[in-house]
Amino acid sequence: MIAHARHWSVMVATLAGAAVACKKAPPPPPAAPPAVTFSVTGVTLGKAVAADRSVAQPLTTFGPKDTIYASVATVGSSTSATMAALWTFQTGQTVFADTQAIAPQGPAHTEFHISKPSGWPVGKYKVTISLDGAPAGAQDFEVHR
Amino acid sequence: MTKPDDPTPDFSDVEGGSSSSAPPPATRTYTVKAGDSLSKIAKQIYGDANKWRTIYQANTDKIKNPDLIHPGQVLTIPPA
C-alpha cells in the first residue's frame, strides 16, 4: 500500500515537473535584423570640396556661374557599390546624371559636381542620391542671379 | 546665357564629374552619357584615349559597333 502510494506520488511529481518544464521553455529568439554594412549619412552642397571630398562650407544657394558640388558621406564597408547622383531642375527636367563605383573600407566621402559654362538658369534644383539603385538621400538648392 | 524665364531651359552643355575618397572596386562600371565615345571614356578613366579597346573588349556583349554607344548603357570598366 505504501509502495503503491509512493508510485503515484512519483508519477504526479514527474508530470508536474514536466508541466513546469513546458511552461519555462524559453521562446525562440527573434530573428536578428540584417546587419547594415554600408549606408549614406548625409548629402552636403558647396562650391568646393577638400582633399577628402567633404564640403567645408555648406551652401544651398548658388550663382549662375558656380560649379556645384554634392558631397555624400557614407559609413561602413562594401566590396562594390554604385552611387548615383541625379540633378534635376524645378520642372523635373534632368540636368545631369552621373555614377561612381566605390569599394569603401570605412567612413568616406564621394563627390559629384556640375557646371554650366553658359550659366545656370535661375530657379530651384535638386540632387537625388541613390545607392545601388535605392534612394539614399536628396538635397534641394537654388540658383539666384 | 542664363534664361530665367525659359520654362524648359537647355541643359545640354552641362558638364559634370565625380570622385571619391573610397577606392574603386576591382572592376567598375560607367554609365554612358550623351556625347560620350569609347575613346572619351578611356581618356577620362585611364587618362589615355587609346585604351578605348580595353573597354570595348570588356563589353562586346553590349557593344556591337565601337563607334556607336548609347546614353544610359552601363559599361564594365576593367582595371587599367
Backbone of each chain as ProteinMPNN parsed JSONL, in Angstrom:
{"seq_chain_A": "MIAHARHWSVMVATLAGAAVACKKAPPPPPAAPPAVTFSVTGVTLGKAVAADRSVAQPLTTFGPKDTIYASVATVGSSTSATMAALWTFQTGQTVFADTQAIAPQGPAHTEFHISKPSGWPVGKYKVTISLDGAPAGAQDFEVHR", "coords_chain_A": {"N_chain_A": [[0.817, -1.208, 0.0], [1.89, 1.221, 0.864], [4.007, 1.351, -0.907], [2.571, 1.526, -3.293], [1.322, 4.012, -3.009], [3.597, 5.637, -2.976], [4.439, 5.201, -5.574], [2.426, 6.468, -7.066], [2.794, 9.068, -6.126], [5.289, 9.678, -7.121], [4.755, 9.599, -9.864], [2.926, 11.739, -10.126], [4.546, 13.851, -9.314], [6.458, 13.767, -11.332], [4.91, 14.354, -13.627], [4.016, 16.896, -12.903], [6.432, 18.189, -12.794], [7.141, 18.018, -15.496], [5.15, 19.592, -16.604], [5.81, 22.078, -15.508], [8.291, 22.338, -16.649], [7.545, 22.617, -19.316], [6.177, 25.052, -19.222], [8.271, 26.769, -18.595], [9.833, 26.731, -20.802], [11.931, 28.506, -22.919], [10.983, 31.147, -25.178], [11.465, 31.077, -28.751], [14.345, 32.819, -29.919], [14.065, 36.16, -31.282], [14.377, 36.802, -34.798], [17.47, 38.01, -35.877], [18.007, 41.36, -37.029], [19.033, 42.189, -40.397], [22.473, 42.929, -40.804], [23.578, 46.241, -41.218], [25.833, 47.224, -43.461], [26.824, 49.235, -45.027], [26.103, 52.588, -45.649], [24.473, 55.728, -46.484], [25.095, 58.781, -44.869], [24.724, 61.482, -45.103], [24.116, 64.362, -47.238], [25.804, 66.989, -48.598], [25.989, 70.271, -49.884], [28.066, 72.481, -51.817], [30.528, 74.933, -52.978], [32.986, 73.939, -53.385], [35.23, 71.182, -52.732], [37.143, 69.496, -50.199], [40.338, 67.774, -49.928], [39.572, 65.325, -48.983], [37.158, 65.025, -50.122], [35.027, 66.169, -48.815], [32.658, 68.796, -48.011], [33.569, 71.96, -47.002], [32.331, 74.41, -46.572], [29.118, 74.524, -46.293], [26.41, 75.099, -48.547], [23.283, 76.305, -49.873], [22.444, 77.929, -51.802], [23.283, 79.237, -54.936], [25.288, 80.88, -57.48], [24.808, 81.827, -60.973], [27.133, 81.106, -62.392], [28.489, 79.266, -60.905], [30.31, 76.292, -59.983], [28.803, 73.425, -58.84], [28.919, 71.401, -56.065], [28.158, 68.204, -54.703], [28.569, 66.538, -51.825], [28.727, 63.333, -50.625], [28.368, 61.672, -47.697], [29.415, 58.626, -46.286], [29.169, 55.621, -44.31], [30.672, 52.58, -43.156], [31.427, 49.502, -44.929], [32.07, 48.127, -48.178], [32.452, 45.826, -50.827], [31.847, 46.45, -53.366], [30.002, 49.043, -54.595], [27.541, 51.06, -56.154], [27.144, 54.398, -56.514], [24.824, 56.879, -57.309], [24.06, 60.04, -58.789], [21.464, 62.216, -59.402], [20.706, 65.093, -60.97], [18.287, 67.549, -60.97], [16.01, 69.964, -62.432], [13.602, 72.485, -61.418], [11.356, 71.906, -62.903], [11.356, 69.251, -63.153], [12.912, 68.386, -65.099], [15.776, 66.635, -66.277], [18.981, 67.536, -65.34], [21.598, 66.616, -65.125], [23.217, 63.432, -64.907], [25.01, 61.054, -63.077], [27.38, 58.475, -62.158], [29.205, 56.683, -59.635], [31.459, 54.234, -58.902], [32.34, 52.499, -56.009], [34.45, 51.152, -53.393], [34.349, 51.209, -50.413], [36.126, 51.125, -47.299], [35.494, 52.008, -44.83], [34.547, 55.092, -43.149], [33.707, 57.499, -45.628], [33.824, 59.963, -48.285], [32.032, 60.865, -51.147], [32.075, 62.726, -54.042], [30.003, 64.604, -56.28], [29.841, 66.693, -59.096], [28.72, 69.593, -60.908], [28.707, 71.838, -63.694], [27.973, 74.707, -65.698], [28.851, 76.201, -68.442], [27.538, 78.255, -69.869], [25.955, 79.35, -67.983], [23.791, 78.89, -65.172], [20.278, 78.493, -65.304], [18.109, 80.59, -63.465], [16.465, 79.423, -60.554], [14.886, 76.608, -58.875], [16.492, 73.663, -57.783], [17.382, 70.162, -57.523], [19.326, 67.572, -56.065], [19.47, 64.143, -56.213], [20.385, 61.303, -54.502], [21.328, 57.959, -54.99], [21.891, 54.605, -53.921], [23.2, 51.773, -55.123], [20.907, 51.637, -56.661], [18.853, 52.187, -54.882], [16.993, 54.75, -53.217], [18.887, 57.15, -51.41], [19.295, 59.623, -50.363], [18.777, 63.216, -50.56], [19.019, 66.609, -51.716], [17.933, 69.908, -51.752], [18.412, 72.904, -53.693], [19.054, 76.324, -54.706], [19.378, 78.545, -57.501], [20.394, 81.777, -57.782], [20.387, 85.106, -59.184]], "CA_chain_A": [[0.0, 0.0, 0.0], [2.789, 2.377, 0.939], [4.73, 1.383, -2.182], [1.628, 1.994, -4.304], [1.179, 5.469, -2.817], [4.849, 6.264, -3.431], [4.453, 5.13, -7.032], [1.562, 7.559, -7.569], [3.371, 10.385, -5.817], [6.4, 9.893, -8.063], [4.17, 9.919, -11.168], [2.386, 13.101, -10.067], [5.673, 14.787, -9.272], [7.079, 13.775, -12.66], [4.036, 15.1, -14.535], [4.063, 18.318, -12.517], [7.732, 18.71, -13.249], [7.094, 18.166, -16.944], [4.319, 20.759, -16.906], [6.606, 23.27, -15.196], [9.34, 22.452, -17.658], [6.936, 23.139, -20.532], [5.886, 26.466, -19.028], [9.504, 27.564, -18.537], [10.601, 26.644, -22.049], [12.111, 29.873, -23.439], [10.508, 31.348, -26.552], [12.584, 31.17, -29.706], [14.849, 34.201, -30.034], [13.644, 36.845, -32.509], [15.383, 36.808, -35.854], [18.309, 39.213, -35.839], [17.874, 42.158, -38.248], [20.243, 42.11, -41.209], [23.469, 43.937, -40.458], [23.779, 47.295, -42.207], [27.275, 47.311, -43.59], [27.228, 50.42, -45.78], [24.946, 53.463, -45.821], [24.699, 57.164, -46.637], [24.751, 59.511, -43.642], [24.378, 62.877, -45.366], [24.448, 64.974, -48.53], [26.115, 68.4, -48.346], [26.31, 71.012, -51.102], [29.004, 73.589, -51.669], [31.201, 75.362, -54.21], [34.288, 73.277, -53.465], [35.437, 70.089, -51.782], [38.514, 69.334, -49.709], [41.021, 66.595, -50.464], [38.833, 64.115, -48.587], [35.875, 65.139, -50.846], [33.972, 66.753, -47.983], [32.399, 70.218, -48.229], [33.912, 72.714, -45.797], [31.36, 75.49, -46.398], [27.832, 74.095, -46.875], [25.582, 76.14, -49.161], [22.091, 75.831, -50.603], [22.163, 78.948, -52.814], [24.444, 79.377, -55.803], [25.193, 81.843, -58.572], [24.698, 81.183, -62.294], [28.405, 80.614, -62.939], [29.147, 78.407, -59.926], [30.35, 74.831, -60.046], [28.061, 72.97, -57.659], [29.388, 70.104, -55.581], [27.378, 67.467, -53.705], [29.434, 65.572, -51.148], [27.904, 62.305, -49.978], [29.108, 60.992, -46.625], [28.983, 57.237, -46.064], [29.855, 54.834, -43.28], [30.623, 51.151, -43.409], [32.301, 48.996, -45.98], [31.458, 47.369, -49.274], [33.436, 45.444, -51.832], [31.46, 47.121, -54.602], [28.715, 49.745, -54.524], [27.415, 52.111, -57.166], [26.408, 55.567, -56.055], [24.373, 57.671, -58.463], [23.526, 61.377, -58.499], [20.58, 62.732, -60.442], [20.482, 66.526, -60.774], [17.067, 67.923, -61.696], [15.527, 71.338, -62.35], [12.29, 72.59, -60.759], [10.322, 71.346, -63.782], [11.543, 67.803, -63.212], [13.86, 68.151, -66.189], [17.089, 66.153, -65.849], [20.093, 68.441, -65.622], [22.782, 65.777, -65.32], [23.201, 62.187, -64.135], [26.361, 60.506, -63.011], [27.545, 57.367, -61.216], [30.562, 56.465, -59.137], [31.595, 52.917, -58.267], [33.27, 52.618, -54.886], [34.634, 49.986, -52.511], [34.829, 51.826, -49.173], [36.506, 50.255, -46.173], [35.286, 52.824, -43.636], [33.916, 56.372, -43.493], [34.221, 58.049, -46.886], [33.025, 60.986, -48.963], [32.019, 60.78, -52.602], [31.539, 63.991, -54.543], [29.511, 64.777, -57.646], [29.816, 68.134, -59.371], [28.199, 70.025, -62.206], [28.916, 73.237, -64.061], [27.3, 75.06, -66.963], [29.597, 77.377, -68.913], [26.652, 79.341, -70.328], [25.243, 79.888, -66.823], [22.614, 78.157, -64.69], [19.009, 79.222, -65.225], [17.653, 80.87, -62.099], [15.356, 78.557, -60.167], [15.104, 75.602, -57.834], [17.081, 72.416, -58.262], [17.516, 69.095, -56.517], [20.191, 66.433, -56.376], [18.978, 62.935, -55.552], [21.45, 60.287, -54.433], [20.89, 56.578, -54.788], [22.972, 53.653, -53.644], [22.829, 50.5, -55.746], [19.551, 51.763, -57.188], [17.876, 52.535, -53.844], [17.139, 56.142, -52.761], [19.749, 57.22, -50.224], [19.361, 60.991, -49.854], [18.498, 64.274, -51.536], [19.252, 67.958, -51.197], [17.426, 70.981, -52.617], [19.189, 74.14, -53.717], [18.538, 77.336, -55.623], [20.313, 79.421, -58.213], [19.946, 83.167, -57.844], [21.226, 85.994, -60.005]], "C_chain_A": [[0.851, 1.259, 0.0], [3.556, 2.518, -0.377], [3.836, 1.908, -3.289], [1.463, 3.522, -4.241], [2.427, 6.192, -3.298], [4.907, 6.308, -4.965], [3.637, 6.27, -7.643], [2.181, 8.924, -7.316], [4.537, 10.7, -6.761], [5.858, 10.281, -9.435], [3.638, 11.344, -11.211], [3.507, 14.119, -10.089], [6.335, 14.894, -10.639], [6.25, 14.586, -13.653], [4.056, 16.594, -14.231], [5.357, 18.945, -12.984], [7.742, 18.936, -14.738], [6.283, 19.387, -17.334], [5.095, 22.041, -16.652], [7.672, 23.476, -16.262], [8.775, 23.024, -18.952], [6.682, 24.63, -20.404], [7.144, 27.315, -19.113], [10.309, 27.526, -19.839], [10.733, 28.04, -22.662], [11.579, 29.997, -24.862], [11.696, 31.424, -27.506], [13.053, 32.613, -29.838], [14.372, 34.849, -31.329], [14.771, 36.849, -33.528], [16.157, 38.124, -35.813], [18.117, 40.011, -37.126], [19.152, 42.07, -39.065], [21.199, 43.244, -40.875], [23.602, 44.96, -41.59], [25.277, 47.522, -42.307], [27.723, 48.584, -44.283], [26.006, 51.299, -46.005], [25.381, 54.916, -45.941], [24.266, 57.86, -45.36], [24.413, 60.971, -43.907], [24.811, 63.337, -46.747], [24.631, 66.468, -48.278], [26.532, 69.066, -49.65], [27.29, 72.137, -50.813], [29.632, 73.936, -53.003], [32.564, 74.698, -54.383], [34.321, 72.118, -52.479], [36.903, 70.033, -51.386], [39.111, 68.061, -50.309], [40.293, 65.305, -50.111], [37.421, 64.098, -49.183], [34.728, 65.63, -49.957], [33.833, 68.234, -48.308], [32.686, 70.952, -46.93], [32.87, 73.795, -45.522], [30.043, 75.101, -47.059], [27.022, 75.29, -47.376], [24.33, 75.494, -49.753], [21.654, 76.851, -51.649], [23.434, 79.203, -53.614], [24.198, 80.452, -56.851], [25.194, 81.123, -59.91], [25.997, 80.582, -62.819], [29.13, 79.644, -61.996], [29.232, 76.951, -60.393], [29.742, 74.346, -58.732], [28.501, 71.555, -57.304], [28.372, 69.512, -54.601], [28.307, 66.413, -53.118], [28.562, 64.609, -50.35], [28.766, 61.564, -48.953], [28.532, 59.595, -46.428], [29.757, 56.634, -44.903], [29.74, 53.36, -43.657], [31.527, 50.748, -44.557], [31.502, 48.2, -47.006], [32.553, 47.003, -50.261], [33.112, 46.071, -53.174], [30.076, 47.742, -54.438], [28.707, 50.821, -55.601], [26.539, 53.223, -56.621], [26.043, 56.394, -57.292], [23.84, 59.006, -57.984], [22.678, 61.811, -59.688], [20.264, 64.18, -60.105], [19.262, 66.918, -61.604], [16.717, 69.392, -61.455], [14.118, 71.312, -61.763], [11.146, 72.005, -61.589], [10.356, 69.822, -63.796], [12.509, 67.402, -64.305], [15.195, 67.65, -65.636], [18.171, 67.125, -66.289], [21.346, 67.627, -65.946], [22.629, 64.529, -64.463], [24.6, 61.589, -64.183], [26.399, 59.341, -62.013], [29.003, 57.275, -60.785], [30.582, 55.117, -58.444], [32.664, 53.005, -57.183], [33.341, 51.304, -54.104], [35.173, 50.501, -51.177], [35.145, 50.796, -48.096], [36.357, 51.002, -44.854], [34.611, 54.111, -44.052], [34.55, 56.977, -44.746], [33.299, 59.161, -47.374], [33.161, 60.772, -50.464], [31.387, 62.061, -53.118], [31.07, 63.87, -55.988], [29.482, 66.285, -57.897], [29.296, 68.407, -60.769], [28.55, 71.489, -62.421], [28.24, 73.464, -65.403], [27.949, 76.341, -67.472], [28.697, 78.542, -69.335], [25.823, 79.918, -69.182], [23.992, 79.097, -66.467], [21.363, 79.022, -64.791], [18.618, 79.426, -63.757], [16.482, 79.942, -61.766], [15.756, 77.574, -59.085], [15.567, 74.286, -58.463], [17.093, 71.388, -57.129], [18.554, 68.083, -57.001], [19.7, 65.255, -55.534], [20.061, 61.858, -55.645], [20.823, 58.912, -54.244], [22.114, 55.684, -54.626], [22.52, 52.289, -54.13], [21.345, 50.51, -56.145], [18.505, 52.161, -56.169], [18.085, 53.984, -53.403], [17.932, 56.207, -51.463], [19.846, 58.632, -49.657], [19.068, 61.984, -50.954], [18.767, 65.618, -50.879], [18.733, 68.964, -52.234], [18.39, 72.161, -52.594], [18.599, 75.083, -54.761], [19.676, 78.06, -56.316], [19.669, 80.792, -58.302], [20.86, 83.95, -58.768], [22.414, 86.465, -59.198]], "O_chain_A": [[0.596, 2.215, -0.732], [3.739, 3.619, -0.897], [4.297, 2.664, -4.143], [1.463, 4.215, -5.259], [2.336, 7.233, -3.949], [5.35, 7.287, -5.566], [4.066, 6.939, -8.582], [2.114, 9.821, -8.157], [4.74, 11.851, -7.147], [6.402, 11.163, -10.1], [3.853, 12.072, -12.18], [3.433, 15.126, -10.793], [6.729, 15.982, -11.059], [6.783, 15.392, -14.416], [4.106, 17.437, -15.127], [5.386, 20.064, -13.496], [8.289, 19.933, -15.21], [6.644, 20.127, -18.249], [5.058, 22.973, -17.455], [7.931, 24.591, -16.717], [9.434, 23.822, -19.618], [6.929, 25.393, -21.338], [7.115, 28.432, -19.629], [11.332, 28.199, -19.967], [9.717, 28.694, -22.901], [11.706, 29.068, -25.661], [12.8, 31.793, -27.105], [12.233, 33.531, -29.864], [14.279, 34.182, -32.36], [15.95, 36.892, -33.179], [15.572, 39.204, -35.726], [18.066, 39.425, -38.207], [20.236, 41.898, -38.507], [20.779, 44.385, -40.687], [23.724, 44.598, -42.76], [25.912, 47.962, -41.349], [28.879, 48.984, -44.147], [24.983, 50.823, -46.494], [26.491, 55.288, -45.56], [23.197, 57.571, -44.822], [23.868, 61.642, -43.03], [25.736, 62.788, -47.346], [23.714, 67.136, -47.799], [27.318, 68.515, -50.421], [27.335, 72.673, -49.706], [29.324, 73.327, -54.027], [33.219, 74.875, -55.41], [33.548, 72.074, -51.522], [37.784, 70.461, -52.131], [38.466, 67.367, -51.095], [40.378, 64.315, -50.838], [36.591, 63.271, -48.807], [33.564, 65.505, -50.339], [34.765, 68.857, -48.815], [32.128, 70.621, -45.883], [32.558, 74.069, -44.363], [29.865, 75.322, -48.256], [26.956, 76.337, -46.732], [24.316, 74.31, -50.088], [20.628, 76.675, -52.306], [24.517, 79.363, -53.052], [23.066, 80.877, -57.08], [25.539, 79.943, -59.983], [25.962, 79.641, -63.612], [30.264, 79.248, -62.269], [28.353, 76.451, -61.096], [30.121, 74.801, -57.653], [28.46, 70.643, -58.13], [27.801, 70.226, -53.777], [28.772, 65.514, -53.819], [27.764, 65.023, -49.509], [29.755, 60.919, -49.299], [27.316, 59.409, -46.407], [30.853, 57.08, -44.564], [28.83, 52.954, -44.38], [32.292, 51.557, -45.083], [30.42, 47.683, -46.729], [33.474, 47.786, -50.498], [33.989, 46.213, -54.026], [29.1, 47.041, -54.172], [29.74, 51.414, -55.915], [25.364, 53.026, -56.31], [26.857, 56.577, -58.197], [23.243, 59.101, -56.911], [23.126, 61.774, -60.834], [19.634, 64.467, -59.087], [19.212, 66.649, -62.804], [17.071, 69.978, -60.432], [13.514, 70.248, -61.628], [10.097, 71.652, -61.05], [9.485, 69.182, -64.385], [12.882, 66.236, -64.428], [15.691, 68.177, -64.641], [18.261, 67.488, -67.462], [22.058, 67.911, -66.909], [21.987, 64.566, -63.413], [25.274, 61.623, -65.213], [25.545, 59.244, -61.132], [29.908, 57.731, -61.485], [29.817, 54.879, -57.509], [33.757, 53.523, -57.415], [32.432, 50.475, -54.146], [36.333, 50.255, -50.845], [34.511, 49.745, -48.004], [37.018, 50.668, -43.871], [34.146, 54.225, -45.186], [35.771, 56.968, -44.903], [32.155, 59.282, -46.937], [34.252, 60.531, -50.98], [30.298, 62.441, -52.689], [31.649, 63.147, -56.798], [29.137, 67.059, -57.004], [29.41, 67.584, -61.677], [28.672, 72.268, -61.476], [27.973, 72.521, -66.147], [27.64, 77.434, -66.996], [29.075, 79.701, -69.166], [25.071, 80.871, -69.383], [23.232, 78.686, -67.343], [21.396, 80.187, -64.394], [18.783, 78.532, -62.927], [15.613, 79.708, -62.605], [16.814, 77.69, -58.467], [15.094, 73.871, -59.521], [16.851, 71.7, -55.963], [18.643, 67.782, -58.191], [19.54, 65.359, -54.318], [20.574, 61.554, -56.723], [19.908, 58.733, -53.44], [23.203, 55.973, -55.123], [21.564, 51.719, -53.603], [20.635, 49.518, -55.982], [17.368, 52.448, -56.544], [19.226, 54.413, -53.23], [17.695, 55.434, -50.535], [20.418, 58.826, -48.585], [19.104, 61.646, -52.137], [18.744, 65.748, -49.655], [19.05, 68.88, -53.421], [19.092, 72.39, -51.609], [17.766, 74.696, -55.58], [20.783, 78.172, -55.79], [18.563, 80.952, -58.818], [21.964, 83.512, -59.092], [23.243, 87.221, -59.704]]}, "seq_chain_B": "MTKPDDPTPDFSDVEGGSSSSAPPPATRTYTVKAGDSLSKIAKQIYGDANKWRTIYQANTDKIKNPDLIHPGQVLTIPPA", "coords_chain_B": {"N_chain_B": [[24.344, 81.833, -71.638], [22.016, 82.928, -69.364], [18.695, 81.991, -68.854], [16.192, 82.956, -67.253], [13.433, 82.915, -67.537], [12.728, 80.896, -69.167], [10.774, 78.119, -69.492], [11.547, 75.507, -70.028], [14.557, 75.069, -69.879], [17.75, 74.79, -71.611], [19.895, 72.214, -70.99], [21.998, 71.012, -72.191], [24.668, 71.652, -72.324], [25.766, 71.126, -69.905], [28.344, 70.217, -67.722], [29.931, 67.602, -65.918], [31.1, 65.557, -63.156], [32.703, 63.128, -61.008], [34.124, 61.89, -57.942], [35.833, 60.004, -55.4], [36.72, 59.486, -51.958], [36.935, 56.939, -51.288], [38.311, 53.811, -52.388], [38.149, 52.497, -55.78], [36.098, 49.702, -56.879], [37.398, 46.441, -57.763], [36.589, 45.912, -60.355], [34.904, 48.312, -62.209], [31.974, 50.268, -63.058], [30.509, 52.211, -65.719], [28.27, 54.674, -66.65], [26.997, 55.495, -69.714], [26.975, 58.717, -71.123], [25.278, 61.395, -72.864], [26.965, 62.335, -75.781], [29.257, 60.963, -75.248], [32.062, 58.881, -76.135], [33.867, 55.848, -76.782], [36.613, 56.34, -76.727], [36.671, 58.793, -75.458], [35.683, 58.141, -72.948], [37.683, 56.377, -72.161], [39.821, 58.124, -72.019], [38.973, 59.72, -69.915], [38.834, 57.903, -67.792], [41.144, 56.258, -67.8], [43.031, 58.04, -68.519], [44.046, 57.921, -71.005], [43.197, 57.985, -74.214], [43.607, 56.09, -76.124], [43.143, 53.668, -74.993], [40.636, 52.769, -75.488], [39.932, 50.38, -76.619], [40.28, 48.487, -74.643], [38.069, 48.895, -73.017], [36.081, 48.369, -74.875], [36.542, 45.637, -75.468], [35.823, 44.473, -73.09], [33.166, 44.701, -73.125], [31.83, 43.519, -75.253], [29.522, 42.132, -75.372], [27.586, 44.013, -75.11], [28.17, 46.078, -76.816], [28.022, 46.414, -80.164], [28.998, 47.866, -82.253], [31.834, 49.689, -82.046], [31.885, 52.389, -82.508], [29.456, 53.267, -81.834], [27.734, 53.966, -79.153], [25.316, 54.169, -76.515], [23.514, 56.63, -74.604], [22.958, 55.924, -71.202], [23.656, 53.286, -71.289], [25.295, 50.805, -69.387], [28.547, 50.306, -68.823], [31.114, 47.887, -68.358], [34.071, 48.53, -66.693], [37.228, 47.583, -66.918], [40.108, 47.048, -64.728], [42.886, 49.285, -65.165]], "CA_chain_B": [[23.307, 82.847, -71.42], [21.017, 82.487, -68.416], [17.338, 82.294, -69.299], [15.357, 82.682, -66.079], [12.017, 82.787, -67.844], [12.517, 79.768, -70.057], [10.226, 77.024, -68.68], [12.313, 74.279, -70.273], [15.89, 75.517, -70.297], [18.635, 73.834, -72.281], [20.986, 71.779, -70.109], [22.87, 70.131, -72.975], [26.087, 71.984, -72.16], [26.181, 70.881, -68.516], [29.491, 69.324, -67.552], [29.935, 67.069, -64.563], [32.055, 64.503, -62.841], [32.603, 62.613, -59.645], [35.303, 61.221, -57.403], [35.55, 59.523, -54.049], [37.862, 59.176, -51.099], [36.976, 55.475, -51.211], [38.912, 53.224, -53.589], [37.187, 51.873, -56.69], [36.089, 48.238, -56.852], [38.35, 45.848, -58.698], [36.004, 46.216, -61.659], [33.917, 49.348, -62.016], [31.036, 50.46, -64.165], [30.368, 53.586, -66.188], [27.022, 54.891, -67.379], [27.248, 56.341, -70.884], [26.228, 59.974, -71.166], [25.174, 61.984, -74.206], [28.218, 62.912, -76.252], [30.383, 60.073, -74.924], [32.587, 57.873, -77.072], [34.745, 54.947, -76.023], [37.912, 56.984, -76.511], [36.476, 59.86, -74.461], [35.57, 57.48, -71.648], [39.015, 55.85, -71.838], [40.641, 59.285, -71.63], [38.509, 60.17, -68.595], [39.069, 56.906, -66.748], [42.524, 55.784, -67.791], [43.943, 59.114, -68.893], [44.62, 57.56, -72.301], [42.095, 57.707, -75.127], [43.925, 54.914, -76.934], [42.741, 52.446, -74.286], [39.213, 52.521, -75.732], [39.736, 48.977, -76.986], [40.169, 47.746, -73.381], [36.657, 48.986, -72.612], [35.29, 47.679, -75.897], [36.696, 44.184, -75.342], [35.131, 44.032, -71.87], [31.726, 44.945, -73.286], [31.398, 43.099, -76.584], [28.143, 41.64, -75.285], [26.683, 45.169, -75.129], [28.548, 46.997, -77.885], [28.245, 45.723, -81.435], [29.798, 48.769, -83.067], [32.538, 50.55, -81.077], [31.628, 53.809, -82.794], [28.053, 53.561, -81.518], [27.279, 53.643, -77.8], [24.084, 54.91, -76.243], [23.338, 57.139, -73.23], [22.248, 55.0, -70.305], [24.323, 51.972, -71.274], [26.237, 50.64, -68.253], [29.693, 49.565, -69.332], [32.087, 47.366, -67.401], [35.382, 49.157, -66.88], [38.239, 46.745, -66.256], [41.243, 47.805, -64.189], [43.821, 49.721, -66.204]], "C_chain_B": [[22.26, 82.274, -70.483], [19.632, 82.912, -68.868], [16.361, 81.991, -68.163], [13.898, 82.425, -66.4], [11.707, 81.614, -68.752], [11.984, 78.59, -69.232], [10.959, 75.703, -68.871], [13.7, 74.65, -70.778], [16.713, 74.383, -70.893], [19.802, 73.485, -71.347], [22.002, 70.917, -70.866], [24.354, 70.446, -72.794], [26.573, 71.778, -70.719], [27.335, 69.877, -68.498], [29.5, 68.827, -66.116], [30.969, 65.987, -64.386], [31.875, 64.057, -61.412], [33.928, 61.995, -59.24], [34.99, 60.834, -55.966], [36.834, 59.339, -53.262], [37.995, 57.664, -50.917], [37.617, 54.921, -52.485], [37.845, 52.634, -54.497], [37.187, 50.362, -56.505], [37.099, 47.709, -57.868], [37.877, 46.063, -60.142], [34.911, 47.242, -61.427], [32.986, 49.43, -63.215], [30.979, 51.936, -64.514], [29.071, 53.679, -66.974], [27.261, 55.907, -68.492], [26.351, 57.572, -70.847], [26.19, 60.484, -72.61], [26.513, 62.613, -74.581], [29.438, 62.059, -75.963], [30.817, 59.243, -76.129], [33.509, 56.991, -76.253], [36.095, 55.606, -75.742], [37.805, 58.102, -75.476], [36.388, 59.261, -73.055], [36.941, 56.952, -71.205], [39.938, 56.973, -71.372], [40.288, 59.716, -70.204], [38.921, 59.195, -67.498], [40.537, 56.504, -66.646], [43.54, 56.898, -68.048], [44.576, 58.869, -70.244], [43.488, 57.136, -73.236], [42.327, 56.44, -75.947], [43.539, 53.593, -76.257], [41.248, 52.141, -74.475], [38.957, 51.042, -76.014], [39.61, 48.087, -75.734], [38.718, 47.728, -72.912], [35.785, 48.212, -73.595], [35.341, 46.162, -75.698], [36.003, 43.625, -74.092], [33.612, 44.127, -72.005], [31.204, 44.512, -74.653], [29.979, 42.518, -76.565], [27.136, 42.787, -75.379], [26.954, 46.09, -76.309], [28.832, 46.2, -79.153], [29.159, 46.548, -82.332], [30.51, 49.736, -82.121], [32.357, 52.041, -81.333], [30.216, 54.217, -82.395], [27.711, 53.045, -80.117], [26.145, 54.588, -77.443], [24.026, 55.415, -74.803], [22.511, 56.161, -72.401], [22.863, 53.615, -70.277], [25.3, 51.919, -70.096], [27.364, 49.728, -68.722], [30.579, 49.074, -68.18], [33.449, 47.982, -67.725], [36.425, 48.311, -66.167], [39.366, 47.6, -65.682], [42.22, 48.14, -65.291], [45.002, 48.772, -66.307]], "O_chain_B": [[21.672, 81.233, -70.779], [19.422, 84.07, -69.228], [15.775, 80.909, -68.111], [13.195, 81.783, -65.619], [10.545, 81.364, -69.071], [12.69, 78.107, -68.347], [10.985, 74.871, -67.964], [13.978, 74.554, -71.974], [16.421, 73.201, -70.71], [20.589, 74.351, -70.967], [22.774, 70.179, -70.253], [25.204, 69.603, -73.078], [27.669, 72.211, -70.364], [27.3, 68.842, -69.164], [29.117, 69.556, -65.201], [31.624, 65.559, -65.336], [31.002, 64.547, -60.695], [34.746, 61.627, -60.083], [34.0, 61.286, -55.391], [37.895, 59.071, -53.826], [39.023, 57.17, -50.456], [37.473, 55.515, -53.553], [36.752, 52.304, -54.035], [38.171, 49.798, -56.026], [37.587, 48.449, -58.722], [38.676, 46.358, -61.031], [34.075, 47.064, -60.542], [33.179, 48.766, -64.233], [31.35, 52.797, -63.715], [28.808, 52.862, -67.857], [27.675, 57.038, -68.236], [25.151, 57.49, -70.58], [26.972, 60.053, -73.458], [27.114, 63.336, -73.786], [30.543, 62.395, -76.39], [30.021, 58.949, -77.021], [33.892, 57.357, -75.142], [36.654, 55.452, -74.657], [38.738, 58.331, -74.706], [36.945, 59.802, -72.1], [37.312, 57.061, -70.037], [40.734, 56.795, -70.449], [41.163, 60.032, -69.397], [39.31, 59.608, -66.405], [41.1, 56.422, -65.554], [44.74, 56.73, -67.827], [45.546, 59.537, -70.601], [42.898, 56.069, -73.072], [41.381, 55.799, -76.404], [43.603, 52.531, -76.876], [40.668, 51.358, -73.724], [37.894, 50.515, -75.687], [38.924, 47.065, -75.76], [38.203, 46.7, -72.471], [34.869, 47.493, -73.197], [34.313, 45.487, -75.752], [35.643, 42.449, -74.048], [32.868, 43.694, -71.125], [30.236, 45.083, -75.154], [29.321, 42.423, -77.601], [25.967, 42.562, -75.692], [26.057, 46.807, -76.754], [29.773, 45.408, -79.201], [29.983, 46.008, -83.07], [29.847, 50.531, -81.454], [32.648, 52.862, -80.464], [29.817, 55.366, -82.589], [27.438, 51.861, -79.921], [26.032, 55.678, -78.004], [24.442, 54.712, -73.882], [21.492, 55.643, -72.859], [22.621, 52.848, -69.345], [26.037, 52.873, -69.845], [27.161, 48.542, -68.981], [30.761, 49.76, -67.174], [33.91, 47.958, -68.867], [36.497, 48.322, -64.938], [39.557, 48.742, -66.1], [42.374, 47.378, -66.245], [45.892, 48.981, -67.131]]}, "name": "protein", "num_of_chains": 2, "seq": "MIAHARHWSVMVATLAGAAVACKKAPPPPPAAPPAVTFSVTGVTLGKAVAADRSVAQPLTTFGPKDTIYASVATVGSSTSATMAALWTFQTGQTVFADTQAIAPQGPAHTEFHISKPSGWPVGKYKVTISLDGAPAGAQDFEVHRMTKPDDPTPDFSDVEGGSSSSAPPPATRTYTVKAGDSLSKIAKQIYGDANKWRTIYQANTDKIKNPDLIHPGQVLTIPPA"}
